[in-house]
Amino acid sequence: MDEPVYEVFARKSRGEPLRHVGYLNAPDPELARVYAWKTYDEEKWFEMCVVPRSAIIAVNRGGGPFGGGEGGSGR
């Protein structure tokens, strides 16, 4: 079974908007947090968040996240 994909968002300072910094695969949310912190540690982030790609809801396109079909395998 493939591991779920998590999108990673971060901000450098309190007033800055979150921005997408990448994605990763992890077996569960807790490991996704650890992987994100260790993978994207080149910056000193004020805040970092991980979101399961499956939780992203398309607004202007059908077929799931990023137009890759339901479950979104298109990276």
RARAWO-V251470 format. One record per residue. N is the residue number from 1. RES is the residue in one small letter. NEAR is the number of other C-alpha atoms within 8 Angstrom. Layout:
N & RES & NEAR
N & RES & NEAR
This chain:
1 & m & 2
2 & d & 3
3 & e & 7
4 & p & 10
5 & v & 11
6 & y & 13
7 & e & 12
8 & v & 14
9 & f & 12
10 & a & 13
11 & r & 13
12 & k & 10
13 & s & 8
14 & r & 6
15 & g & 4
16 & e & 7
17 & p & 5
18 & l & 7
19 & r & 7
20 & h & 8
21 & v & 8
22 & g & 7
23 & y & 8
24 & l & 11
25 & n & 9
26 & a & 12
27 & p & 8
28 & d & 7
29 & p & 9
30 & e & 6
31 & l & 9
32 & a & 14
33 & r & 10
34 & v & 8
35 & y & 10
36 & a & 12
37 & w & 9
38 & k & 7
39 & t & 6
40 & y & 8
41 & d & 9
42 & e & 4
43 & e & 6
44 & k & 6
45 & w & 10
46 & f & 9
47 & e & 8
48 & m & 10
49 & c & 8
50 & v & 12
51 & v & 9
52 & p & 11
53 & r & 12
54 & s & 9
55 & a & 6
56 & i & 9
57 & i & 7
58 & a & 10
59 & v & 5
60 & n & 4
61 & r & 7
62 & g & 7
63 & g & 9
64 & g & 14
65 & p & 15
66 & f & 9
67 & g & 10
68 & g & 11
69 & g & 11
70 & e & 7
71 & g & 9
72 & g & 13
73 & s & 6
74 & g & 8
75 & r & 4
